[in-house]
């Protein structure tokens, strides 16, 4: 006789949280230590809900609204695993990536914020979801609009434009960055396109709000400590986007 009683949900392959442990609104840094820091400094009453593979997740609240944070790890394969499982199995509706990026044009400087209104990529992800089509990898307009409005309150530079989500960190191809710059690309990072593709596939909303941690042309860079602390502006903008029309 087949067992007709389905097994209780005990988490996904990569997340050990119970049903209901995540809020519908999720902040997503790359680094697990940054996830812990966001939980400690930005959320109220945060409790840890998952730590599989050291990928830390917490749920608390922000301005009285339930909000979670979960690290994505590095790269499109990693972010797409966590985003898919959050949208598909935990009732998550919105994910805003709060990560770092390398600036490409001189007009974007270290410590500036870049809101990714599109994500170019050399990953296959945008091409495999619909046969024969390169999907446009873009954020939720509602979240983007809220973030753009919030950026106007910030005293220092916030740029809105396309980023390049690369599958290769150690890519020695300066001509590639010249070509991307000529086409208006503001920065390089490694996750936004994966997050946007997953949101598109799963019917969720997503956005990436990036702090510029280094500059590809000048070699300027934040220190490891500055990377930890200098992204409060991105976090404020990200939270406004998550809370848009809630
Ligand atoms: N390349 C890729 N990802 C990044 C970079 C970079 O220079 N800086 C921060 N994330």
Boltz pocket constraint, residues with backbone or C-beta under 6 A from the ligand:
constraints:
  - pocket:
      binder: B
      contacts: [[A, 100], [A, 101], [A, 102], [A, 166], [A, 168], [A, 169], [A, 188], [A, 189], [A, 190], [A, 213], [A, 214], [A, 216]]
      max_distance: 6.0
